[in-house]
């Protein structure tokens, strides 16, 4: 079941990785590492809740270990030559196996999950983008993500706090990219980058078609900006509220943006 909240503004929030639901038959196949669900985008739906009014949100409650709705359904890598996780991950972000021996899903099971969980999320997301585009003539997808800031398996060094991805400027109008980057750079005490380690996932690249009036931008936040980066992943209200103030400015800019 996909969670959809409809608004009338041109802004749509995608929430692909905040879910922690794992069907029992899949849970039984995960090993202890997998059952930790360590790669969840912890608390992201709470972090963004109520920042601006009249926006649309689309969220799947299914965990990314079941299937990653931000991966190409054909299984093509977003970052060739770099460590990453697959459509149905075999490892966590530290490169550790997440399935019990002999219990990793085969191609038939992956296809079943793609139909059961991946396709419904994108059916809902595409429908909402088209709905608000019909109202305004354009739509903006802000794809909401977070990740631990220190993961040697995926990247060297410490990840910046704000990681903006537009696939090298291809997925949105340049002014949308510029507005977002300017807000990140103006956030005192935070670091930011554009199209660094994260250039936008499959969702951003798939829907970002500026010539068709569909703009998409990914925001990958370092989790230390609002929560503990280790179990039990505690939400830190003081940090979160400081970050929410900056996210509010970003979303307000996107919500009030209009084509030149």
C-alpha positions as CSV (number, residue, x, y, z in Angstrom):
1,X,0.0,0.0,0.0
2,X,1.5,3.3,-1.1
3,X,1.0,6.3,1.2
4,X,-0.1,9.3,-0.8
5,X,-1.0,12.8,0.5
6,X,-2.3,15.1,-2.2
7,X,-1.7,18.8,-2.4
8,X,-2.4,21.4,-5.1
9,X,1.0,23.0,-5.4
10,X,3.5,22.0,-8.1
11,X,5.8,20.4,-5.5
12,X,5.9,16.6,-4.9
13,X,8.0,14.9,-2.3
14,X,9.2,11.4,-3.0
15,X,9.9,9.2,0.0
16,X,11.4,5.9,-1.3
17,X,13.5,4.7,1.6
18,X,11.8,5.6,4.9
19,X,9.8,2.4,5.1
20,X,10.7,-0.5,7.5
21,X,8.0,-3.0,6.5
22,X,9.3,-6.4,5.5
23,X,6.8,-9.2,4.7
24,X,7.2,-12.2,7.1
25,X,8.3,-14.6,4.4
26,X,11.1,-12.2,3.3
27,X,12.1,-11.4,6.9
28,X,12.7,-15.1,7.5
29,X,15.3,-15.1,4.7
30,X,17.3,-12.1,6.1
31,X,20.3,-12.8,8.3
32,X,21.1,-10.9,11.5
33,X,22.8,-8.1,9.5
34,X,19.8,-7.8,7.2
35,X,17.3,-7.7,10.1
36,X,19.1,-4.6,11.5
37,X,17.7,-2.6,8.5
38,X,20.7,-0.3,9.0
39,X,20.3,1.4,5.6
40,X,16.9,2.9,6.2
41,X,16.5,6.6,5.6
42,X,15.7,7.0,9.2
43,X,13.0,9.5,10.2
44,X,13.0,11.3,6.9
45,X,9.2,11.4,6.6
46,X,9.1,13.0,10.1
47,X,11.9,15.4,9.3
48,X,10.0,16.7,6.2
49,X,6.5,16.6,7.8
50,X,4.7,19.9,7.9
51,X,7.5,22.1,6.5
52,X,5.3,23.7,3.9
53,X,1.6,23.4,3.2
54,X,-0.3,22.1,0.2
55,X,2.4,19.7,-1.1
56,X,2.0,16.1,-2.4
57,X,3.9,13.3,-0.8
58,X,4.4,9.7,-2.1
59,X,5.9,7.1,0.3
60,X,6.3,3.4,0.3
61,X,6.3,1.6,3.7
62,X,8.3,-1.3,2.2
63,X,12.0,-1.5,3.2
64,X,14.7,-1.2,0.5
65,X,16.0,-4.7,1.3
66,X,12.7,-6.1,0.0
67,X,13.3,-4.1,-3.2
68,X,14.8,-0.7,-3.8
69,X,12.3,1.5,-5.6
70,X,15.1,4.0,-6.4
71,X,16.9,1.6,-8.6
72,X,16.4,0.9,-12.3
73,X,13.8,-1.9,-12.5
74,X,16.0,-3.5,-15.3
75,X,18.8,-3.8,-12.7
76,X,21.2,-1.4,-14.5
77,X,23.8,0.3,-12.2
78,X,23.5,4.0,-11.6
79,X,27.2,4.3,-10.8
80,X,29.2,1.9,-13.0
81,X,32.5,1.0,-11.5
82,X,31.6,2.2,-8.0
83,X,30.3,0.1,-5.1
84,X,26.6,0.4,-4.7
85,X,23.6,-1.8,-3.9
86,X,21.3,-3.4,-6.4
87,X,17.6,-3.5,-7.2
88,X,17.2,-6.1,-4.5
89,X,20.3,-5.6,-2.4
90,X,22.6,-8.6,-1.6
91,X,24.7,-6.6,0.9
92,X,24.3,-3.6,3.2
93,X,26.1,-0.3,2.7
94,X,29.2,-1.8,4.4
95,X,29.4,-4.6,1.9
96,X,28.2,-7.3,4.3
97,X,25.7,-10.0,3.1
98,X,22.1,-9.5,4.3
99,X,20.6,-12.8,3.4
100,X,20.9,-16.2,5.0
101,X,23.0,-18.8,3.0
102,X,20.9,-19.9,0.1
103,X,18.1,-17.5,0.8
104,X,18.9,-14.6,-1.5
105,X,16.1,-14.0,-3.9
106,X,16.4,-15.5,-7.4
107,X,15.3,-13.8,-10.6
108,X,11.8,-15.1,-10.3
109,X,11.4,-13.7,-6.8
110,X,13.0,-10.4,-7.9
111,X,10.4,-10.1,-10.7
112,X,7.6,-10.8,-8.3
113,X,8.8,-8.1,-5.9
114,X,9.2,-5.7,-8.8
115,X,5.6,-6.2,-9.7
116,X,4.3,-6.2,-6.1
117,X,6.3,-3.2,-4.7
118,X,8.4,-1.3,-7.2
119,X,5.8,-0.8,-9.9
120,X,3.0,0.4,-7.5
121,X,5.3,3.1,-6.0
122,X,6.1,4.5,-9.4
123,X,2.6,4.2,-10.7
124,X,1.5,6.4,-7.8
125,X,4.4,8.8,-8.1
126,X,4.0,9.2,-11.9
127,X,0.2,9.8,-11.4
128,X,0.8,12.6,-8.8
129,X,3.4,14.3,-10.9
130,X,1.0,14.3,-13.9
131,X,-1.8,15.5,-11.7
132,X,0.0,18.6,-10.4
133,X,1.5,19.2,-13.9
134,X,-2.1,19.3,-15.3
135,X,-2.8,22.1,-12.8
136,X,0.3,24.2,-13.2
137,X,1.8,23.1,-16.5
138,X,4.8,21.7,-14.7
139,X,5.7,19.7,-11.7
140,X,8.8,19.5,-9.4
141,X,9.9,16.3,-7.7
142,X,12.0,16.7,-4.6
143,X,13.3,13.2,-3.8
144,X,14.1,12.9,-0.1
145,X,17.0,10.8,1.1
146,X,19.5,10.4,3.9
147,X,22.5,8.2,4.7
148,X,25.2,7.8,7.2
149,X,28.0,10.3,6.6
150,X,30.8,7.8,6.9
151,X,30.6,4.7,4.8
152,X,34.0,3.6,3.4
153,X,32.5,0.9,1.2
154,X,30.6,3.6,-0.7
155,X,32.8,6.7,-0.6
156,X,36.0,8.1,0.9
157,X,36.0,10.6,3.7
158,X,33.1,12.3,5.3
159,X,30.0,13.0,3.2
160,X,28.8,16.7,3.1
161,X,25.6,17.5,5.0
162,X,23.6,18.5,1.9
163,X,24.1,16.4,-1.2
164,X,22.2,17.8,-4.2
165,X,21.8,15.6,-7.3
166,X,20.5,16.6,-10.7
167,X,22.5,14.2,-12.9
168,X,24.9,17.0,-13.9
169,X,22.1,19.5,-14.5
170,X,20.0,17.2,-16.7
171,X,17.0,16.6,-14.5
172,X,15.7,20.1,-13.8
173,X,15.7,23.7,-14.9
174,X,19.0,25.4,-14.1
175,X,17.3,27.9,-11.9
176,X,15.8,25.2,-9.7
177,X,19.3,23.7,-9.2
178,X,20.7,27.2,-8.5
179,X,18.0,28.0,-5.9
180,X,18.6,24.8,-4.0
181,X,22.4,25.0,-4.1
182,X,22.2,28.6,-2.9
183,X,20.1,27.7,0.1
184,X,22.5,24.9,1.0
185,X,25.5,27.1,0.7
186,X,23.9,29.8,2.8
187,X,23.1,27.4,5.7
188,X,25.6,28.4,8.3
189,X,27.4,25.5,10.0
190,X,26.6,23.0,7.2
191,X,28.5,21.6,4.3
192,X,27.1,20.9,0.8
193,X,28.0,19.6,-2.7
194,X,26.3,19.4,-6.1
195,X,26.5,16.2,-8.1
196,X,29.2,14.7,-5.9
197,X,29.0,11.1,-4.8
198,X,25.2,11.2,-5.3
199,X,24.1,12.6,-8.6
200,X,20.4,11.6,-8.3
201,X,19.0,8.1,-8.2
202,X,16.9,6.3,-10.8
203,X,13.8,8.2,-9.7
204,X,15.4,11.6,-10.3
205,X,16.9,10.6,-13.6
206,X,13.7,8.8,-14.8
207,X,11.3,11.6,-14.0
208,X,13.5,14.6,-14.6
209,X,12.5,15.8,-18.0
210,X,12.6,19.6,-18.0
211,X,11.6,19.9,-21.6
212,X,8.4,18.1,-20.7
213,X,7.7,20.3,-17.7
214,X,8.9,17.6,-15.2
215,X,11.7,18.7,-13.0
216,X,13.4,16.5,-10.4
217,X,16.1,17.0,-7.8
218,X,17.5,14.7,-5.2
219,X,18.4,15.7,-1.7
220,X,20.7,13.3,0.2
221,X,21.2,14.4,3.8
222,X,23.9,13.2,6.1
223,X,22.0,11.6,8.9
224,X,24.1,13.3,11.6
225,X,22.4,16.5,10.8
226,X,19.2,15.3,12.5
227,X,19.7,11.8,14.1
228,X,22.1,9.4,15.6
229,X,24.1,7.6,12.8
230,X,24.1,4.3,14.7
231,X,21.5,2.1,16.4
232,X,19.0,2.9,17.7
233,X,19.1,5.8,15.2
234,X,17.7,8.3,17.7
235,X,16.0,11.3,16.3
236,X,17.7,14.4,17.7
237,X,15.0,17.2,18.0
238,X,17.4,20.1,18.4
239,X,19.5,19.2,15.4
240,X,16.4,18.3,13.4
241,X,14.7,21.6,14.1
242,X,17.7,23.5,12.9
243,X,17.8,21.5,9.7
244,X,14.1,21.8,9.2
245,X,14.5,25.6,9.1
246,X,16.8,25.3,6.1
247,X,14.7,22.6,4.4
248,X,11.6,24.9,4.8
249,X,13.4,27.6,2.8
250,X,14.4,25.1,0.1
251,X,10.9,23.7,-0.3
252,X,9.4,27.2,-0.2
253,X,11.6,28.2,-3.1
254,X,10.6,25.1,-5.0
255,X,6.9,25.6,-4.3
256,X,6.9,29.2,-5.5
257,X,9.2,28.7,-8.5
258,X,7.7,29.4,-11.9
259,X,9.2,28.9,-15.4
260,X,10.8,32.0,-16.9
